[in-house]
Amino acid sequence: MKFRESSLLLFFRPKLKHIQNQIQEDVKKIMSEQLRAPSMGGRTKAINGDGYTKPPLVASCNSFGPKGIGSVVRIAATTTESVYGFLRSRLAGLEPLIGLCPYH
């Protein structure tokens, strides 16, 4: 399984801090769930040579700038729909700021 789609988002505005924080929490949750090794009865179940299944989507989120005012979000996925779904749900909070939903 190869990652064929990618996206990079940059946030750098105080008005977007609540969205940045939510995305950062979502990424932590998603990645901790997806990268956890599957187990059966205390034993790791080998899915591939490393013992892990490759998730269909991976993401990272890092703060930058003074007082962490900015964030960079990186997303890689096996399908366009996976990236689109991730972005649609996370960017819905932009609607009040830009006057319409970023994804219809």
Summary of the structure (lengths in Angstrom):
residues: 104
radius of gyration: 16.1
end to end distance: 28.9
largest distance: 51.2
contacts: 254
relative contact order: 0.25
helix: 41%
strand: 27%
